Amino acid sequence: VQLVESGGGLVQAGGSLRLSCVASGITFSNSASINAIGWYRQAPGKQRELVAVIVSPGSTNYADSVKGRFTISRDDAKNTVYLQMNSLKSEDTAVYYCNVLVPPVGAYWGQGTQVTVSS
């Protein structure tokens, strides 16, 4: 399984970015094997934290800090999960990672994409 993130970059506070994560070696439409698809982030000196997740069959959960600003979605035809980030704040600066949970095998991670929000 390989997850490849893209879409990160430098943006001013208040701006928007859309992250993408393309999966290979696994099929998103096969919900029987996938427990959750999500985005995590890790800021310098901090632990990795959950940002947003789609839990099979389709419910979504968000960290309180991003509710109302970020939206997670998936396109099964493209085997891709997205994270639309609006009204970005400096505290959103982090490396963002895509994650797919496939029990009982475990969790797969992408290599991460840097998001930097300038104030």
Secondary structure, DSSP 8 states (H G I E B T S, - for coil): -EEEEE--EEEETT--EEEEEEEESS-TT-TTT--EEEEEEE-TTS--EEEEEEETTTEEEE-TTTTTTEEEEEETTTTEEEEEE-S--GGG-EEEEEEEEETTTEEEE---EEEEEE-
